[in-house]
Amino acid sequence: MPKRIDPAVKERALRLLREHRGQYPSLTAACAAVARQERIGAETLRRWALQAEIDEGTRPGTTSEEHEQIKRLKAENARLREDVAILKAATTYVGDRCQAVA
């Protein structure tokens, strides 16, 4: 399970990355330097930076808000499928009981 990082650390790391990105030849190099300073993983920071660009609209992709909505809708869909399965089973049971009485 991924560990939770304090949102303040995430915001500070992204701010530092934005401020110092021009001093490095690549995003990866900038992430490595800032991540070392903030004591977080360089790949973690790189993924955060890419997601921040998507959320800002400067890079194509699924925004964090859209991702949360998709996740919520998938969970709701699973619950509804389970409800339908229960109702089908109940309908079959009641139908069988009615035929037995008749």
N, C-alpha and C positions, 0 to 999 in steps of 0.2 A: 504494500500500500504506500502511495507517495506521501512523503511528509509534508505537513502544512508549514508554509513559510509566512511569517508576519507580513500582512499587506503593506505596512510602512516600509519594510525592507525592500519589497518588490518595487514600490513607487520610487524609493530613493535610488535603487539600482537602475531603473529605467531612465530616471532623470539624469543621473551621471552618464549613462550610455549616450543619451541624446546630446549632452553638453560636450563630451569628449570623442564622439564618433569620428569627427573630421581629422583627429590627430593620428588615426590608425589607417592602414591600407585597406582593411576589410572589416566587415561587421564581426566576423569571427575573432579577429585580433582584438577589436575593441571590447567584445564580450569577455574574452579571456582576461584582459586587464582589469575591467570593472568587477568581474566575478571574483577574481582573486582578492581584490580590495574588500568586497562585501562578504566574502567567505560563503559564496554560493557556487553552484555548478555553472560552468561556462555555457553548456548546452541548454540548461534551464533558462538562463538569461537570454540566450539567442532565441529560444522559442517564445519567451515573453515579448521580446522586441518585435518578432514577426507578427504575433497576435495583436500587439498594440497597433502596428501599421494597418492590419486588416480592420481593426475596430475604428481607426481614424479614417478609413476609406482610401488610404494611399496605396493599398495592396489588395488585389482580389482575393476573395475567400469567404468563409463562413465566420461571421462576427461572433463574439462571445455571447451576445444576447440571442442570436439565432440558434447557436449551439444549445443554450439552456432551454430554449423553446422546443427544439427538436427532442431533447432528452425528456422534457416534461410530457410532450405529446406521445412519445414512444411508451412511457410508463402508463399513461392513461389508456392507450390502445391495448396494452397487455391486460390491464384491469378489466376493460370492456370485453375482451375476448374471453377472459375467465368467467365473467358474468353470463355471457352468452352460453358458454359450455354448461354452466350450472343450470340455467333456465331450460336448455335442451334436455338435460338429464331429468329435471323435474317434470317436464312435459311428458317425456317418455314414461316415467314412473306413474304419473296420474293417468295417462292413457291406458296403460296396462291394467291398472287397478279398476278402471271403468269397464273395460272389456271383461274382466273376471266377474264382475257383479252382474253384468247383463247376461 
